[in-house]
């Protein structure tokens, strides 16, 4: 029994080390999403942080401020959703076979 617990702890430690590597890797990975037919582009990294927003100069019109704001929100939300999916896929590579399917652990 004791050896089994030690083995399990080593496996957990290895998984934590792998997850730290994945988090570092995710910081360098980027996903982009567009809104308004490509007029707004938001880019996020794998750590779910927005790293850039590009706005086509054609949509910068004072009268359309609310539309522009809505497009920025839409692009940012799409980019963050893509970043979350990327993070989930990368974490699943690390935890595959270690965590039973359906067990949802935050951050994994």
N, CA, C and O of each residue as an XYZ file, in Angstrom:
432
protein
N       0.825     -1.196      0.000
C       0.000      0.000      0.000
C       0.864      1.253      0.000
O       0.584      2.213     -0.718
N       1.906      1.234      0.804
C       2.774      2.399      0.906
C       3.463      2.691     -0.419
O       3.571      3.849     -0.822
N       3.933      1.640     -1.103
C       4.589      1.813     -2.403
C       3.626      2.382     -3.433
O       4.015      3.177     -4.288
N       2.371      1.972     -3.344
C       1.371      2.484     -4.272
C       1.132      3.967     -4.074
O       0.978      4.711     -5.043
N       1.102      4.394     -2.837
C       0.903      5.814     -2.530
C       2.101      6.623     -3.019
O       1.940      7.702     -3.589
N       3.302      6.094     -2.793
C       4.508      6.795     -3.233
C       4.523      6.905     -4.761
O       4.876      7.948     -5.313
N       4.145      5.844     -5.421
C       4.094      5.859     -6.883
C       3.081      6.865     -7.394
O       3.317      7.568     -8.376
N       1.936      6.921     -6.701
C       0.908      7.870     -7.103
C       1.402      9.308     -6.896
O       1.156     10.175     -7.734
N       2.090      9.557     -5.793
C       2.612     10.897     -5.520
C       3.657     11.292     -6.567
O       3.700     12.446     -6.995
N       4.492     10.346     -6.978
C       5.481     10.632     -8.021
C       4.785     10.956     -9.341
O       5.216     11.838    -10.084
N       3.715     10.237     -9.616
C       2.955     10.479    -10.845
C       2.311     11.869    -10.799
O       2.309     12.582    -11.803
N       1.771     12.252     -9.656
C       1.161     13.577     -9.492
C       2.229     14.656     -9.655
O       1.993     15.666    -10.318
N       3.402     14.447     -9.055
C       4.487     15.419     -9.178
C       4.926     15.560    -10.636
O       5.167     16.669    -11.112
N       5.028     14.441    -11.335
C       5.410     14.480    -12.754
C       4.362     15.244    -13.559
O       4.705     16.038    -14.434
N       3.084     15.003    -13.262
C       2.007     15.691    -13.973
C       2.078     17.195    -13.707
O       1.880     17.993    -14.623
N       2.359     17.587    -12.461
C       2.474     19.007    -12.137
C       3.628     19.648    -12.901
O       3.499     20.770    -13.392
N       4.743     18.949    -13.004
C       5.891     19.469    -13.752
C       5.536     19.632    -15.226
O       5.890     20.633    -15.849
N       4.841     18.650    -15.777
C       4.425     18.724    -17.176
C       3.450     19.873    -17.390
O       3.515     20.564    -18.407
N       2.546     20.081    -16.434
C       1.575     21.166    -16.557
C       2.273     22.523    -16.511
O       1.865     23.449    -17.213
N       3.308     22.652    -15.702
C       4.067     23.903    -15.662
C       4.734     24.167    -17.007
O       4.789     25.306    -17.471
N       5.238     23.109    -17.624
C       5.856     23.250    -18.955
C       4.809     23.690    -19.980
O       5.074     24.538    -20.832
N       3.617     23.099    -19.880
C       2.542     23.450    -20.808
C       2.135     24.906    -20.618
O       1.929     25.623    -21.598
N       2.016     25.352    -19.364
C       1.649     26.758    -19.108
C       2.687     27.695    -19.720
O       2.326     28.714    -20.309
N       3.957     27.366    -19.588
C       5.006     28.198    -20.173
C       4.892     28.192    -21.696
O       5.040     29.229    -22.343
N       4.630     27.026    -22.256
C       4.470     26.896    -23.709
C       3.258     27.700    -24.197
O       3.321     28.364    -25.232
N       2.159     27.633    -23.445
C       0.936     28.331    -23.829
C       1.136     29.841    -23.885
O       0.510     30.520    -24.698
N       2.000     30.367    -23.031
C       2.266     31.805    -23.042
C       2.838     32.275    -24.362
O       2.680     33.439    -24.729
N       3.499     31.384    -25.079
C       4.077     31.732    -26.373
C       3.201     31.386    -27.563
O       3.526     31.732    -28.698
N       2.098     30.708    -27.312
C       1.178     30.338    -28.393
C       0.108     31.408    -28.512
O      -0.324     31.974    -27.507
N      -0.319     31.688    -29.734
C      -1.334     32.717    -29.951
C      -2.452     32.204    -30.842
O      -2.235     31.387    -31.737
N      -3.643     32.698    -30.579
C      -4.807     32.442    -31.421
C      -5.440     33.792    -31.729
O      -5.387     34.715    -30.915
N      -6.032     33.897    -32.903
C      -6.674     35.146    -33.314
C      -8.115     34.878    -33.709
O      -8.468     33.777    -34.133
N      -8.927     35.891    -33.563
C     -10.326     35.813    -33.967
C     -10.722     37.159    -34.548
O     -10.205     38.202    -34.149
N     -11.653     37.120    -35.501
C     -12.085     38.333    -36.178
C     -13.567     38.565    -35.962
O     -14.322     37.643    -35.654
N     -13.966     39.810    -36.129
C     -15.379     40.186    -36.078
C     -15.598     41.243    -37.152
O     -14.656     41.894    -37.605
N     -16.846     41.402    -37.548
C     -17.170     42.408    -38.552
C     -16.527     42.114    -39.894
O     -16.069     43.024    -40.584
N     -16.495     40.843    -40.262
C     -15.920     40.485    -41.557
C     -14.425     40.764    -41.644
O     -13.904     41.050    -42.722
N     -13.744     40.682    -40.517
C     -12.301     40.895    -40.501
C     -11.889     42.321    -40.196
O     -10.699     42.637    -40.203
N     -12.864     43.195    -39.926
C     -12.526     44.595    -39.639
C     -11.858     44.745    -38.270
O     -11.094     45.683    -38.044
N     -12.153     43.812    -37.361
C     -11.555     43.816    -36.026
C     -10.906     42.454    -35.825
O     -11.523     41.421    -36.085
N      -9.654     42.455    -35.360
C      -8.945     41.206    -35.098
C      -8.343     41.283    -33.702
O      -7.614     42.219    -33.374
N      -8.662     40.279    -32.883
C      -8.107     40.201    -31.527
C      -7.227     38.967    -31.448
O      -7.579     37.906    -31.965
N      -6.090     39.110    -30.804
C      -5.164     37.997    -30.636
C      -4.934     37.778    -29.150
O      -4.665     38.715    -28.398
N      -5.046     36.518    -28.743
C      -4.836     36.139    -27.338
C      -3.749     35.080    -27.287
O      -3.534     34.345    -28.252
N      -3.061     35.009    -26.140
C      -2.106     33.922    -25.974
C      -2.794     32.758    -25.257
O      -3.947     32.864    -24.841
N      -2.078     31.668    -25.124
C      -2.636     30.482    -24.499
C      -2.915     30.643    -23.018
O      -3.552     29.782    -22.413
N      -2.452     31.721    -22.429
C      -2.755     32.013    -21.030
C      -4.001     32.877    -20.903
O      -4.281     33.432    -19.840
N      -4.744     32.984    -21.998
C      -6.010     33.726    -22.049
C      -5.825     35.211    -21.768
O      -6.627     35.825    -21.066
N      -4.759     35.781    -22.324
C      -4.497     37.210    -22.215
C      -4.537     37.803    -23.617
O      -3.958     37.236    -24.544
N      -5.207     38.927    -23.781
C      -5.237     39.608    -25.073
C      -3.875     40.255    -25.285
O      -3.398     41.016    -24.444
N      -3.251     39.939    -26.430
C      -1.929     40.504    -26.706
C      -1.974     41.597    -27.770
O      -1.066     42.424    -27.852
N      -3.035     41.600    -28.589
C      -3.163     42.686    -29.559
C      -4.592     42.775    -30.088
O      -5.346     41.802    -30.092
N      -4.928     43.977    -30.530
C      -6.203     44.232    -31.200
C      -5.887     45.083    -32.423
O      -5.233     46.121    -32.324
N      -6.362     44.625    -33.578
C      -6.175     45.367    -34.820
C      -7.537     45.859    -35.298
O      -8.506     45.101    -35.340
N      -7.596     47.143    -35.658
C      -8.849     47.744    -36.121
C      -8.611     48.344    -37.503
O      -7.720     49.172    -37.692
N      -9.413     47.915    -38.452
C      -9.335     48.463    -39.810
C      -9.728     49.941    -39.738
O     -10.779     50.267    -39.186
N      -8.911     50.833    -40.282
C      -9.207     52.270    -40.212
C     -10.582     52.651    -40.783
O     -11.149     53.675    -40.402
N     -11.104     51.844    -41.676
C     -12.404     52.148    -42.278
C     -13.539     52.131    -41.259
O     -14.568     52.770    -41.476
N     -13.367     51.405    -40.141
C     -14.462     51.320    -39.175
C     -14.343     52.363    -38.071
O     -15.181     52.417    -37.171
N     -13.323     53.178    -38.138
C     -13.150     54.220    -37.117
C     -13.863     55.484    -37.588
O     -13.276     56.355    -38.230
N     -15.142     55.553    -37.249
C     -15.988     56.694    -37.594
C     -16.726     57.086    -36.314
O     -17.329     56.236    -35.659
N     -16.679     58.344    -35.966
C     -17.250     58.810    -34.698
C     -18.701     58.375    -34.506
O     -19.093     58.001    -33.400
N     -19.503     58.420    -35.573
C     -20.913     58.081    -35.445
C     -21.130     56.595    -35.162
O     -22.185     56.207    -34.659
N     -20.148     55.771    -35.477
C     -20.290     54.327    -35.324
C     -19.533     53.795    -34.108
O     -19.137     52.630    -34.080
N     -19.337     54.638    -33.120
C     -18.578     54.256    -31.933
C     -19.145     53.001    -31.273
O     -18.384     52.101    -30.918
N     -20.452     52.922    -31.104
C     -21.070     51.766    -30.442
C     -20.878     50.494    -31.258
O     -20.645     49.425    -30.693
N     -20.972     50.597    -32.565
C     -20.762     49.429    -33.423
C     -19.321     48.954    -33.285
O     -19.072     47.755    -33.157
N     -18.381     49.874    -33.308
C     -16.965     49.532    -33.162
C     -16.727     48.842    -31.818
O     -16.035     47.826    -31.751
N     -17.290     49.386    -30.773
C     -17.130     48.786    -29.445
C     -17.694     47.371    -29.413
O     -17.082     46.471    -28.837
N     -18.855     47.169    -30.026
C     -19.462     45.835    -30.072
C     -18.585     44.856    -30.850
O     -18.439     43.698    -30.456
N     -18.002     45.325    -31.956
C     -17.130     44.459    -32.751
C     -15.864     44.082    -31.982
O     -15.394     42.948    -32.070
N     -15.319     45.029    -31.236
C     -14.123     44.739    -30.429
C     -14.466     43.692    -29.369
O     -13.714     42.737    -29.173
N     -15.585     43.867    -28.694
C     -16.010     42.898    -27.679
C     -16.184     41.521    -28.309
O     -15.737     40.522    -27.744
N     -16.826     41.457    -29.467
C     -17.051     40.173    -30.134
C     -15.723     39.504    -30.508
O     -15.555     38.304    -30.291
N     -14.794     40.262    -31.061
C     -13.503     39.696    -31.453
C     -12.724     39.214    -30.231
O     -12.125     38.139    -30.257
N     -12.733     40.006    -29.168
C     -12.019     39.633    -27.940
C     -12.618     38.363    -27.353
O     -11.882     37.455    -26.966
N     -13.938     38.288    -27.283
C     -14.581     37.092    -26.728
C     -14.262     35.854    -27.554
O     -14.010     34.787    -26.994
N     -14.269     35.981    -28.876
C     -13.928     34.850    -29.736
C     -12.476     34.420    -29.516
O     -12.184     33.226    -29.459
N     -11.573     35.387    -29.394
C     -10.156     35.066    -29.173
C      -9.966     34.372    -27.830
O      -9.197     33.415    -27.733
N     -10.656     34.841    -26.794
C     -10.537     34.213    -25.475
C     -11.123     32.799    -25.481
O     -10.589     31.908    -24.819
N     -12.211     32.586    -26.218
C     -12.776     31.243    -26.338
C     -11.793     30.315    -27.037
O     -11.623     29.165    -26.633
N     -11.145     30.815    -28.088
C     -10.143     30.013    -28.794
C      -8.951     29.709    -27.895
O      -8.412     28.603    -27.933
N      -8.535     30.687    -27.082
C      -7.426     30.477    -26.151
C      -7.801     29.434    -25.099
O      -6.975     28.599    -24.733
N      -9.035     29.478    -24.614
C      -9.488     28.496    -23.627
C      -9.487     27.098    -24.227
O      -9.096     26.135    -23.567
N      -9.922     26.985    -25.471
C      -9.938     25.687    -26.148
C      -8.509     25.184    -26.340
O      -8.237     24.002    -26.126
N      -7.602     26.063    -26.738
C      -6.199     25.696    -26.908
C      -5.612     25.198    -25.592
O      -4.915     24.183    -25.562
N      -5.893     25.909    -24.514
C      -5.401     25.526    -23.188
C      -5.932     24.153    -22.799
O      -5.182     23.305    -22.316
N      -7.232     23.936    -23.013
C      -7.843     22.658    -22.672
C      -7.196     21.510    -23.465
O      -6.912     20.449    -22.910
N      -6.969     21.734    -24.761
C      -6.357     20.697    -25.595
C      -4.940     20.375    -25.143
O      -4.553     19.207    -25.095
N      -4.165     21.400    -24.812
C      -2.785     21.181    -24.377
C      -2.743     20.473    -23.026
O      -1.897     19.604    -22.814
N      -3.636     20.829    -22.114
C      -3.669     20.185    -20.801
C      -4.119     18.730    -20.913
O      -3.637     17.873    -20.172
N      -5.034     18.450    -21.830
C      -5.493     17.077    -22.010
C      -4.358     16.179    -22.470
O      -4.331     14.991    -22.147
N      -3.423     16.739    -23.222
C      -2.257     15.958    -23.652
C      -1.439     15.510    -22.446
O      -0.905     14.401    -22.430
N      -1.343     16.369    -21.442
C      -0.554     16.069    -20.250
C      -1.289     15.102    -19.334
O      -0.688     14.177    -18.787
N      -2.588     15.317    -19.168
C      -3.339     14.541    -18.178
C      -3.954     13.266    -18.750
O      -4.574     12.502    -18.010
N      -3.797     13.022    -20.042
C      -4.396     11.849    -20.675
C      -3.950     10.576    -19.958
O      -2.754     10.322    -19.809
N      -4.897      9.802    -19.528
C      -4.618      8.558    -18.846
C      -4.369      8.709    -17.355
O      -4.342      7.715    -16.629
N      -4.188      9.935    -16.889
C      -3.926     10.150    -15.464
C      -5.186     10.553    -14.712
O      -5.341     10.237    -13.532
N      -6.080     11.248    -15.397
C      -7.309     11.720    -14.763
C      -8.480     11.033    -15.455
O      -8.577     11.059    -16.682
N      -9.366     10.420    -14.681
C     -10.506      9.730    -15.280
C     -11.361     10.670    -16.123
O     -11.554     11.824    -15.741
N     -11.878     10.202    -17.263
C     -12.747     11.036    -18.106
C     -13.933     11.536    -17.304
O     -14.496     10.813    -16.482
N     -14.301     12.777    -17.552
C     -15.451     13.368    -16.878
C     -15.103     14.064    -15.576
O     -15.917     14.820    -15.046
N     -13.899     13.821    -15.046
C     -13.476     14.485    -13.821
C     -12.916     15.829    -14.211
O     -11.813     15.910    -14.752
N     -13.653     16.877    -13.948
C     -13.270     18.222    -14.367
C     -12.555     18.936    -13.235
O     -13.177     19.354    -12.258
N     -11.238     19.075    -13.373
C     -10.445     19.754    -12.369
C     -10.078     21.116    -12.929
O      -9.486     21.191    -14.006
N     -10.414     22.207    -12.227
C     -10.112     23.546    -12.724
C      -8.632     23.717    -13.064
O      -7.752     23.279    -12.323
N      -8.379     24.366    -14.209
C      -7.003     24.616    -14.636
C      -6.398     23.472    -15.413
O      -5.233     23.543    -15.806
N      -7.152     22.428    -15.643
C      -6.617     21.290    -16.394
C      -7.379     21.084    -17.660
O      -7.071     20.169    -18.423
